[in-house]
Amino acid sequence: YPKEELHLMMHPHHTPFGDLFFRYTTELGGPFIYLLLLFILFRNFAAGTYLISSNIAGLIISETLKHIFAAPRPKLFFENFHPDLILPSVPGYELWLTNSFPSGHTISAFALFFGLTLISKSRWLNVLFFILAALTAYSRVYLSMHFAIDILAGSAIGVFCAWIFYPTFLKLHSKWNKRSLIQVIKENNNSKDTLNPK
């Protein structure tokens, strides 16, 4: 399907609950995610470093591709090419115009939740992580911030970033296990004091 037709097909009738739900769900891929990553870092140095690295790599790839393609977002695309069609939107939610491809929120969500899936040993948690990543990605289409191709590319990039940095986690985990950031700093300071006594 052409991306504009697929966009309209992916939109059920909006409801007040859906509008509110997806306005908040989309933030799982927004700036909030970095607060969560800092929390994880302080609790578990290896996991936090790994997930932050994956997300920073995803952010760099996202911004690079956005400026290379400079693709119009649904609002601008429909205004330019289909002014007769009404773009589904959420009242009061500001729609951006450019840099649609790929979806940065989707990259962040998949880098985080796929990374957590690689770390986690719980099947139920892994199912939950996938659902959260998928809901975050779909929220970008529901809010008419992105087309389906944008979130598809974003999910692939997010998974790639989490996968490529996973060996880093394994190395850090073998050295620091589940130590927190504070414990790692203290142990490093103690080892320096041992090597360089006054």
VENSULLIN-V335877 format. One record per pair of residues at least 12 apart in sequence whose ideal C-beta (glycine too) atoms are under 8 Angstrom apart, sorted by the first residue. I is the first residue (numbers start at 1). GAP is how many residues later the second one is. Records with the same first field share a line. If there is no record, write none. Layout:
I=GAP ; GAP
This chain:
3=144 ; 145 ; 146
4=70 ; 73 ; 74 ; 77 ; 78 ; 81 ; 143
6=141 ; 142
7=67 ; 134 ; 137 ; 140 ; 141
8=77 ; 80
10=128 ; 131 ; 132 ; 138
11=77 ; 130 ; 131 ; 133
14=74 ; 76 ; 128
18=124
19=71 ; 72 ; 74
22=68 ; 113 ; 116 ; 117 ; 120 ; 121
23=67 ; 70 ; 116 ; 120
25=110 ; 111 ; 114
26=79 ; 110 ; 113 ; 114 ; 117 ; 119
28=77 ; 81 ; 104 ; 107 ; 108
29=74 ; 75 ; 76 ; 77 ; 78 ; 79 ; 80 ; 107 ; 108 ; 111
30=75 ; 78
33=22 ; 75 ; 76 ; 79
34=21
36=76
37=14 ; 15 ; 18 ; 75
41=140
42=138 ; 139 ; 140
43=137
44=134 ; 135 ; 136
45=127 ; 131 ; 134 ; 135 ; 136 ; 138 ; 139
46=123 ; 126 ; 127 ; 129 ; 130 ; 131 ; 132 ; 133
47=72 ; 122 ; 126
48=133
49=119 ; 120 ; 123
50=65 ; 69 ; 115 ; 116 ; 118 ; 119 ; 122
51=60 ; 61 ; 64 ; 65 ; 111
53=112 ; 115
54=57 ; 58 ; 61 ; 104 ; 107 ; 108 ; 110 ; 111
55=53 ; 56 ; 57 ; 106
57=54 ; 104 ; 107 ; 108
58=46 ; 49 ; 50 ; 53 ; 99 ; 100 ; 103
59=45 ; 48 ; 49
61=46 ; 96 ; 100
62=40 ; 41 ; 42 ; 45 ; 92 ; 95
63=41
65=36 ; 37 ; 88
66=33 ; 34 ; 35 ; 36 ; 38
67=32
69=31 ; 32
70=28 ; 29
71=27 ; 28 ; 29 ; 30 ; 79
72=25 ; 26 ; 28
73=22 ; 23 ; 24 ; 25 ; 26 ; 27 ; 71 ; 72 ; 73
74=13 ; 21 ; 26 ; 70 ; 71 ; 72 ; 73
75=12 ; 14 ; 20 ; 21 ; 22 ; 69
76=21 ; 22
77=23 ; 70
87=57
88=56
89=54 ; 55
90=52 ; 53 ; 54
93=50
95=48 ; 49 ; 50
96=49
100=45 ; 46 ; 47 ; 50
101=46 ; 48 ; 49 ; 52
102=48 ; 49 ; 51 ; 52 ; 55
103=34 ; 37 ; 42 ; 43 ; 47 ; 48 ; 50 ; 51
104=50
105=31 ; 32 ; 34 ; 35 ; 40 ; 49
106=27 ; 30 ; 31 ; 34 ; 40 ; 44 ; 45 ; 48 ; 49 ; 52
107=47 ; 48 ; 50 ; 51 ; 54
108=50
109=23 ; 24 ; 27 ; 28 ; 49
110=23 ; 27 ; 44 ; 45 ; 47 ; 48 ; 49 ; 52
111=46 ; 47 ; 48 ; 50 ; 51
112=21 ; 46 ; 50
113=16 ; 17 ; 19 ; 20
114=15 ; 19 ; 44 ; 45 ; 48 ; 49
115=47 ; 50 ; 51 ; 54
116=13
117=12 ; 13
118=44 ; 45 ; 48 ; 51
119=50
133=22 ; 25
137=14 ; 17 ; 18
138=13
140=14
